[in-house]
């Protein structure tokens, strides 16, 4: 589950970069601080390591589900931007 969480964070960073390049606005002000994929991946690795050290691995499932929802949102924003551009 830890690998899934890390990958979802990297996908989130990529989709966020793409959406911002298409004119979207970052809704999370803290997210602007770690916008690139490497930083986001390293933060996710630290979170997974911390949860494993504290024996709280069960939290990775809800965290991963939340990240999946965020990735879906970012994908939807990219899709709408592409669709809007194609129609204009």
N, C-alpha and C positions, 0 to 999 in steps of 0.2 A: 504494500500500500504506500510505502514511503516513496518508491520510485514513481508511482502514479502521481503522487502529490507534487514531486519535483518536476515531472514532465508537464503537468497542468500549469504550473507556475511559469515555465518557460514558454509554453503555448500562449498563456495570458500576456506575457510581455511582448511576444511577437505580434499577436493580434492587436494589442494596444498600440504598438508602434505603427502598424498598418492603418488602423482607424484614425490615429492622430494625423498621419500623412494625408488622409483623405478629408480632413477637416473636422473630425470629431473633437470633443473636449473631454479631458480627463476629469472624471467625477470624483476621484479619490485624491485629495491634495497630498496625502502621504505617498501615493503611488508615483507621483512625479519625481520623488527622490531616488527611486530605484527602477527607473524606466527601462533599462536595457536588460537583455535576456541573461547575460552572465551574472549580473548583480542579483537579479530575481532568482536565478537558479541557486546561487550560493546562499542566499537568505533561506530558500526552501530547504537546502541541505542542512543548514544550521537548525532550522525548526525540527526537521525529522530527527536529527541527532539529539537535540534537547529532549524531545518527547521520548525517544528510546532510552536515554539515560535516566529519565524520571519514571520510566516504566508506564508511560501514558500513550502507548502506541494506538490504543483504541480511538483516540481523538483524530487519527489520520483519516478515518472514514468520513466523518462529517466535514472535516477540512477539505478533503478531496471532492466531496459532493458540492461544497460551496465554490471551490475553484472551477469545477465543471460548469456550474451555472454562470460564473463570471466569464468563462471562455465562450459559452454559448451566446451570452449577451454581446461580447466583443465581435464574435463571428457575425451575429445578426447586424451589428452596426456597420461592419465592412460590407456585408451583402447589400444592405440598403444604400450605402454610399455608391457602390458599383451600379446598382439598379437605377439610382437617381441620375448618375452620370450618363448611363446608356440611354435614358429617356430624354435627356436634355439636348 
